[in-house]
């Protein structure tokens, strides 16, 4: 996970949800997002603007 940029991690998380991937995979991504203290919604908001 350390090789993923914050943006790539957030993109991967949102894509995993959209594709309805395994919950364990999504949980792994979310754990890393929380570890990095990122805002899950920040990336989604940036795409909208």
C-alpha distances in whole Angstrom, upper triangle without the diagonal:
4,5,6,9,10,12,10,8,12,13,11,12,16,16,15,18,20,20,20,17,17,17,15,12,13,13,9,8,11,11,7,10,13,11,11,14,14,17,16,19,19,18,20,23,22,23,26,28
4,6,8,9,12,11,10,13,15,14,15,18,19,18,21,23,23,24,21,21,21,18,16,16,16,13,11,14,13,9,11,13,11,10,14,14,17,17,20,20,18,21,24,23,23,27,28
4,6,9,11,10,10,13,14,13,15,18,18,18,21,23,22,24,21,21,22,20,17,17,18,15,13,16,15,12,13,16,14,13,16,16,19,18,21,20,18,21,24,22,22,26,27
4,6,8,6,6,9,10,10,12,14,15,15,18,19,19,21,19,19,20,18,15,15,16,13,11,13,14,10,11,14,13,11,15,13,16,15,18,17,15,17,20,18,19,22,23
4,5,5,6,9,10,10,12,14,15,16,19,20,21,22,21,22,22,21,17,17,18,15,12,14,15,11,11,14,13,11,13,11,14,14,16,14,12,16,18,16,17,20,21
4,6,5,6,9,10,11,12,14,15,17,18,20,21,20,21,20,20,17,15,16,14,11,12,13,10,8,11,11,8,10,8,10,10,12,11,9,13,15,13,15,18,19
4,5,5,6,8,10,11,12,14,16,16,18,20,19,21,21,20,17,16,17,16,12,13,15,12,10,14,14,12,13,10,11,10,11,10,7,10,12,11,11,15,16
4,5,5,6,9,10,10,12,14,15,16,18,17,18,19,18,15,14,16,14,11,13,15,12,11,14,15,13,15,12,13,12,14,13,10,12,15,13,13,17,18
4,5,5,6,9,10,10,12,14,15,16,15,16,16,15,12,11,12,11,7,9,11,8,7,11,12,10,12,10,11,10,12,12,10,12,15,14,15,18,20
4,5,5,6,9,10,11,12,14,15,15,16,16,16,13,11,13,12,8,9,11,10,7,11,13,11,12,8,9,7,9,9,7,9,12,11,12,15,16
4,5,5,6,8,10,11,12,14,14,16,16,17,14,12,14,14,10,11,14,13,11,14,16,14,15,12,12,10,11,11,7,8,12,11,10,13,16
4,6,5,6,9,10,10,12,11,13,13,14,10,9,12,11,8,10,13,11,11,14,16,15,16,13,14,11,13,14,11,12,15,15,14,17,19
4,5,5,6,9,10,11,10,11,11,12,9,6,9,9,6,7,10,10,9,12,14,14,14,12,12,8,11,12,10,11,14,15,14,17,19
4,5,5,6,9,10,10,13,13,14,12,9,12,13,10,10,14,13,11,14,17,16,16,13,12,8,9,11,9,8,12,13,12,14,17
4,5,5,6,8,9,12,13,14,11,10,13,14,11,12,16,15,14,17,19,19,19,16,16,12,13,14,12,11,15,15,13,15,18
4,6,5,6,5,8,9,11,8,6,10,11,9,11,14,14,13,16,18,18,19,17,16,13,14,16,14,13,17,18,16,19,22
4,5,5,6,9,9,11,10,7,10,12,10,11,14,15,14,16,19,19,19,17,16,12,13,16,14,12,16,18,16,17,21
4,5,8,11,12,15,13,11,14,16,14,14,18,18,17,19,22,22,22,19,18,14,14,17,14,12,16,17,15,16,20
4,5,9,11,14,12,11,14,16,14,15,19,19,18,21,23,23,24,21,20,17,17,20,17,16,19,20,18,19,23
4,7,8,11,10,9,12,14,13,14,17,19,18,20,23,23,24,22,21,17,18,21,19,17,21,22,20,21,25
4,6,9,7,7,10,12,11,13,16,17,17,19,21,22,23,21,21,17,19,21,19,18,22,23,21,23,27
4,5,5,6,9,10,11,13,14,16,17,19,20,22,23,22,22,18,20,23,21,21,24,26,24,26,29
4,5,5,6,9,10,10,12,14,15,16,18,20,20,20,19,16,19,21,20,20,23,25,24,26,29
4,5,5,6,9,10,10,13,14,15,16,19,20,19,20,17,20,23,22,22,25,26,26,28,31
4,5,5,6,9,10,11,12,14,15,17,18,18,18,16,18,20,19,19,23,24,23,25,28
4,5,5,6,9,10,10,12,14,15,16,15,15,12,15,17,16,16,20,21,20,22,25
4,5,5,6,9,10,10,12,14,15,15,15,13,16,18,18,18,21,23,23,24,27
4,5,5,6,9,10,11,13,14,14,16,14,17,19,18,19,22,23,23,25,28
4,5,5,6,9,10,11,12,11,13,11,14,15,14,15,19,19,19,22,24
4,5,5,6,8,10,10,10,10,8,12,14,14,15,17,19,19,21,24
4,5,5,6,9,10,10,12,11,15,16,16,18,20,21,22,25,27
4,5,5,6,8,9,11,11,15,15,15,17,20,20,21,24,25
4,5,5,6,5,8,7,11,12,12,14,16,17,18,20,22
4,5,5,6,8,9,12,13,14,16,18,19,20,22,24
4,5,8,11,12,15,16,16,19,21,21,23,25,26
4,5,9,11,14,13,14,17,18,18,20,23,24
4,7,9,12,12,13,16,17,17,20,22,23
4,6,9,8,9,12,13,14,16,18,19
4,5,5,8,10,10,12,14,15,16
4,6,7,8,10,11,13,14,16
4,6,5,6,9,10,11,13
4,6,5,6,9,10,11
4,5,5,6,9,10
4,5,5,7,9
4,5,5,7
4,5,5
4,6
4
